[in-house]
């Protein structure tokens, strides 16, 4: 079952000064910072929203797309988390594989766009590739990475995980 194609415009509303975005996109570019929350312990901030994205992907309600470097980034973040042992990281890697994420290759056109974004916004190439992929695909990027959000402030294609709300 593929992603829904019949999504309405994204309703936006203000709540206590924060932007809330209803989760009605057919797909998202997913940053590794969001996926790490899938494997974190209970109590991890915004874990419920990260899990909601994963559940909607596995149910075929939306498609999660990631750059080819994504599995490596997630595994590396877990490897350097003191709560994870080697076996835990191996289990997480298998779980990522089982999700059948839409893994997008980094061709040279995307790499050139990534470099331009990295220089324009003073980002690492690892962060800029998510933005470049979002721009190239037309899908919004969802992230929990505060440094990326700060660097991309005002860029409408980058969404803060905590601003998403699902029905």
Buried (B, 14 or more C-beta within 10 A) or exposed (E): EEBBEEBEEEEEEEEEEEEBBBBBBBBBBBBBBBBBBBBBEEEBEBBEBBBBBBEBBBEEBBBBBBBBBBBEBBBBBBEEBEEBEEEBBEBBBEBBEEBEBBBBEBEEEBBEBBBEBBEEBEBEBBBBBBBBBBBBBEBBBBBBBEEBBEBBEEBEBBBBBBBBBBE
